[in-house]
Amino acid sequence: MKYDCVRELNPIIGQKPTPAKMFAIKTAIMIPAIEYDLKRNQLTKKSIRSVNGFMAIVVANNHNVMNKAKRYCTKK
C-alpha cells in the first residue's frame, strides 16, 4: 500500500496489511481448501480454470487501482 488513498477492503486482513500478513492469511485459507478438494476428488481442470479466472479479475482490478492511485494520490 504505497499510496495514501489505497486501502484493503477485506475485513480479515485489515485496511493497511503488510505483504507478509496478506500472504499468511491467504495461505491459511487456500491450503486447507485445496487439500479438501483433493481429498474429495473435486479439484478439476474446470475448477482450477474458474479460480484462475477469478484471480485474473482480481489482478486486473488491482492494476486499475494502482494506475488510478499513481495519477490521483500521494505516495507515502
Residue pairs with C-beta under 8 A, 6 or more apart in sequence:
1 7
1 8
1 16
1 17
1 76
2 69
2 75
2 76
3 69
3 70
3 73
3 74
3 75
3 76
4 73
4 74
4 75
4 76
5 69
5 72
5 73
5 74
6 65
6 66
6 69
6 73
7 15
7 16
8 14
8 15
8 16
8 17
8 22
12 25
13 21
13 22
13 25
14 21
17 25
34 43
36 42
37 43
37 47
